[in-house]
Amino acid sequence: MNLKGVEVTWLGHAAFRIRTPEGLVALVDPWVMGNPMCPEQEKNVKKVDIMLCTHGHFDHIGDAVEIANKHNPQVVGIFELCTWMGKKGVKRIAPMNKGGTQTVGGLKITMVHAEHSCGITDGDQIIYGGEACGYVMEFSNGVKIYHAGDTNVFGDMQIIHELYAPEIVMLPVGDHFTMGPREAAYACKLLKPKTVIPMHFGTFPALTGTPGALGKLVPAVEVVELKPGQTVS
């Protein structure tokens, strides 16, 4: 895996900290303080310039509002989710929708489809948060990373390959709430990545899929199993 100066740190579950070649920090799916997989030393977020939220479930935006109000990053998400965050005091929202592309802090971000639900737990209610999505991130050095969010495999992953050609993909493998290793292996067939970083596994007992099981099904693909808190660059 050649990141050409991009730094990727897995914070457990679907949360990643990504440092751009320019030194900006992007935080994807900011569930860290309440995340049992996140190392203690990572729970105190020190800097965020860009925040990307794939959908509104608690295990993806559980700390989004608090972190955004503290660090004032540009917050990227689907229209309804960004609007909700704006009502919670988040000042710098950058709403978008599927198929759209915008550049934030030099990072080119394209929102793509995901097969999943999206309800925001707000007090004792679950409110509509728009649809779940994924992101293709293109960095100034040409590196393209696809964070699939929570999703099942879907046929249009082939379109993501043909249009955007990400060489590095972050795929959920835990099963039960997302695809498991079998479906993730089929996703690799459609996406044709060089490298897969598995995510969304092991956090809860129901998430039984493992990176090892995926690796056995895709011997031609580099499967990079990160430990929570581990950084690759």
Summary of the structure (lengths in Angstrom):
residues: 233
radius of gyration: 16.0
end to end distance: 8.6
largest distance: 46.8
contacts: 841
relative contact order: 0.16
helix: 21%
strand: 29%
